[in-house]
Amino acid sequence: MDNLYSALNVQISNWSVLYTKLHRYHWLVKGPLFFTLHEKFEEFYDEAASVVDEVAERLLTIGGTPVATMKEYLNLATLEETKGETTSNEMVSSLIADYKQLKSELKELADLADEQNEDATNDLAVGLIAKIDTHIWMLSAYLGE
């Protein structure tokens, strides 16, 4: 189970980093689509906060201990805090890359959970993948891709 605990803690860390990044974007976005993106980034960071809580509670339920400090998040996260994005297109492109990475790691988590007969954790990962697919599609459409 240790590898499952570790994978869940990476998710907690990644979604915590994403939460902070999304706040940054929410505050700093500019341009003609300010209102649209400002609202969308808020929607995404609210979701990220909810995911952190859900994953941490799942980890506690199966006997693990969630990481709970910024230092731990930054040490475990596979997402980068920021690359200095300043334009809305740079922000959206960065989010697409982050969501694609989260999706890949969630697929690994789902497989690991399945191997360990941890159905609820598998369901959690698969459910997040479905949400992320929609985010990738919408953000890509914003960029005209």
C-alpha positions in Angstrom: 0.0 0.0 0.0 2.9 2.3 0.5 3.2 3.0 -3.3 -0.5 3.8 -3.4 -0.1 6.2 -0.4 2.8 7.8 -2.3 0.8 8.2 -5.5 -2.0 9.8 -3.6 0.4 12.2 -1.9 1.8 13.2 -5.3 -1.8 14.0 -6.3 -2.4 16.1 -3.2 0.8 17.9 -3.9 0.1 18.5 -7.6 -3.4 19.8 -7.0 -2.1 22.1 -4.2 0.5 23.5 -6.6 -2.2 23.8 -9.3 -4.5 25.6 -6.8 -1.8 28.2 -6.1 -1.0 28.6 -9.8 -4.6 29.1 -10.7 -4.9 31.8 -8.0 -1.9 33.5 -9.6 -3.6 33.4 -13.0 -6.9 34.6 -11.6 -5.2 37.6 -10.1 -2.9 38.5 -13.0 -4.9 37.7 -16.2 -5.4 40.7 -18.4 -6.9 41.5 -21.8 -10.2 41.4 -23.6 -11.1 38.0 -22.2 -10.3 39.0 -18.6 -13.8 38.4 -17.3 -14.2 35.0 -18.9 -10.8 33.7 -17.8 -10.9 35.4 -14.4 -14.1 33.5 -13.6 -12.9 30.2 -15.2 -9.6 30.3 -13.2 -11.7 30.7 -10.0 -13.9 27.7 -11.0 -10.7 25.7 -11.5 -9.0 26.6 -8.2 -12.2 25.9 -6.3 -12.2 22.5 -8.0 -8.5 22.0 -7.1 -9.2 22.7 -3.5 -12.0 20.2 -3.4 -9.8 17.6 -5.1 -7.1 18.1 -2.5 -9.6 17.5 0.3 -11.2 14.5 -1.4 -7.8 12.8 -2.1 -6.5 13.5 1.4 -9.7 12.0 2.9 -9.4 9.0 0.7 -5.8 8.5 1.8 -6.8 8.8 5.5 -9.6 6.3 4.9 -7.2 3.6 3.6 -4.6 4.2 6.4 -2.2 6.7 4.9 -1.2 10.2 6.0 -1.6 13.1 3.6 1.2 15.6 3.2 0.0 18.9 4.5 2.7 21.6 4.1 3.9 23.8 1.2 7.4 22.4 1.6 6.1 18.8 1.2 3.9 19.8 -1.7 6.8 21.4 -3.6 9.1 18.4 -2.8 6.6 15.8 -4.1 4.8 17.7 -6.9 5.6 16.9 -10.5 3.9 20.1 -11.7 5.9 23.3 -11.7 4.6 26.3 -9.8 5.0 28.8 -12.7 7.1 29.5 -15.7 6.5 33.2 -15.5 3.4 33.1 -17.6 2.1 36.7 -18.3 -0.3 36.4 -21.2 -3.7 34.6 -21.2 -2.5 32.2 -23.9 0.6 31.3 -21.9 -1.6 30.7 -18.9 -4.0 28.5 -20.8 -1.2 26.6 -22.5 0.4 25.9 -19.2 -2.8 24.6 -17.7 -3.3 22.3 -20.7 0.1 20.8 -20.1 -0.6 20.5 -16.3 -3.9 18.8 -16.9 -2.3 16.4 -19.4 0.3 15.5 -16.8 -2.3 15.1 -14.1 -4.3 12.8 -16.4 -1.3 10.6 -17.1 -0.5 10.3 -13.5 -4.1 9.6 -12.6 -4.2 6.8 -15.1 -1.2 5.3 -13.3 -2.9 5.8 -9.9 -6.1 4.1 -11.3 -4.0 1.1 -12.5 -2.2 0.9 -9.2 -5.4 1.1 -7.2 -7.0 -1.6 -9.5 -4.0 -3.9 -8.9 -4.4 -3.5 -5.1 -8.2 -4.1 -5.3 -8.8 -0.5 -4.1 -12.0 0.1 -6.0 -12.9 3.5 -4.4 -9.5 4.9 -5.1 -9.7 3.7 -8.7 -13.1 5.3 -9.0 -11.8 8.6 -7.6 -8.9 8.6 -10.2 -11.1 7.7 -13.1 -13.7 10.4 -12.1 -10.9 13.0 -12.1 -9.7 11.9 -15.5 -13.2 12.5 -16.9 -13.2 16.0 -15.5 -9.7 16.7 -16.8 -10.6 15.5 -20.3 -13.3 18.2 -20.4 -10.9 20.9 -19.1 -8.3 19.9 -21.7 -10.9 20.1 -24.5 -12.3 23.5 -23.4 -8.9 25.1 -22.9 -7.7 23.7 -26.2 -10.8 25.2 -27.9 -10.0 28.5 -26.3 -6.6 28.5 -28.0 -8.2 27.4 -31.3 -6.6 24.0 -31.3 
